[in-house]
Amino acid sequence: MPEEAHLAPIRAAIHVKRKRMTVVHASASGGTRALVSAFCAGASRVDSVDVVTRSASVCTEQDLRSSDGLVFATPENFGYMAGEMKAMFDRLFYRMMLDTTDAGGGSESALAGRPYAVIVCAGNDGLGALQSVNRIVTGWRMTALCEPLIARRVGGEAGSSRGAISARDLEAACELGEAFATAIELGIA
């Protein structure tokens, strides 16, 4: 009998609400996709958190509302987030805002206080892409749970989407995934 087999009936009797994290991503050249895969591999180490990935082009209001934490992963395009990611924010930003005018307010974010993280696959410094995502997410009043990950491609021309993602950056994405999922599991935000 395995050491913890006697705990199985107790665990079965306790209903643990599974948590959900959604990774919204855009990737044309595959670099961001590789970072998202590494992030998800790390997050999958946390059993009680379901990890869902959504392309920014198909991400819905329900995807955002049903998530206990959100991760936005984008390449740096011309010093900005990917157009596909920006289009998602344009499409969904105001749908996440609740009109509280009748109650004496103006608007309130349905995502206020929810934890988020940002991953940028950069050919340059990635700061423009990071700032553009953070500006929008700040409007939703979400809470940054951790430092952003900016992975700079190596071996390509400066400003290029060519070049490789370093093993160090892929490992950092994996560690970020596990840490973010653990925080979601524990309700830290």
TACORVEN-V224625 format. One record per residue. N is the residue number from 1. RES is the residue in one letter. OMEGA is omega in whole degrees, 0 to 359 (999 if undefined). Layout:
# TACORVEN-V224625
N RES OMEGA
N RES OMEGA
This chain:
# TACORVEN-V224625
1 M 180
2 P 185
3 E 184
4 E 182
5 A 180
6 H 179
7 L 183
8 A 179
9 P 179
10 I 179
11 R 180
12 A 182
13 A 180
14 I 178
15 H 178
16 V 179
17 K 177
18 R 177
19 K 182
20 R 175
21 M 179
22 T 176
23 V 179
24 V 188
25 H 171
26 A 180
27 S 178
28 A 185
29 S 175
30 G 181
31 G 179
32 T 179
33 R 179
34 A 178
35 L 178
36 V 178
37 S 179
38 A 177
39 F 182
40 C 177
41 A 177
42 G 181
43 A 182
44 S 176
45 R 180
46 V 190
47 D 188
48 S 180
49 V 175
50 D 180
51 V 180
52 V 174
53 T 178
54 R 170
55 S 180
56 A 182
57 S 181
58 V 180
59 C 183
60 T 175
61 E 181
62 Q 177
63 D 181
64 L 183
65 R 185
66 S 183
67 S 176
68 D 177
69 G 182
70 L 176
71 V 179
72 F 183
73 A 185
74 T 168
75 P 172
76 E 178
77 N 180
78 F 178
79 G 184
80 Y 174
81 M 178
82 A 179
83 G 179
84 E 178
85 M 179
86 K 178
87 A 177
88 M 178
89 F 178
90 D 183
91 R 190
92 L 187
93 F 185
94 Y 175
95 R 179
96 M 180
97 M 180
98 L 179
99 D 179
100 T 182
101 T 181
102 D 181
103 A 178
104 G 179
105 G 177
106 G 175
107 S 181
108 E 182
109 S 174
110 A 182
111 L 183
112 A 178
113 G 181
114 R 182
115 P 177
116 Y 173
117 A 179
118 V 174
119 I 179
120 V 173
121 C 192
122 A 169
123 G 175
124 N 182
125 D 177
126 G 186
127 L 178
128 G 178
129 A 179
130 L 181
131 Q 181
132 S 176
133 V 182
134 N 179
135 R 181
136 I 182
137 V 175
138 T 177
139 G 176
140 W 180
141 R 176
142 M 183
143 T 176
144 A 185
145 L 184
146 C 176
147 E 178
148 P 174
149 L 173
150 I 180
151 A 181
152 R 178
153 R 179
154 V 176
155 G 177
156 G 176
157 E 178
158 A 179
159 G 185
160 S 173
161 S 176
162 R 182
163 G 186
164 A 170
165 I 184
166 S 176
167 A 179
168 R 179
169 D 177
170 L 177
171 E 178
172 A 178
173 A 178
174 C 179
175 E 178
176 L 178
177 G 179
178 E 180
179 A 181
180 F 179
181 A 177
182 T 178
183 A 177
184 I 180
185 E 184
186 L 180
187 G 180
188 I 176
189 A 999
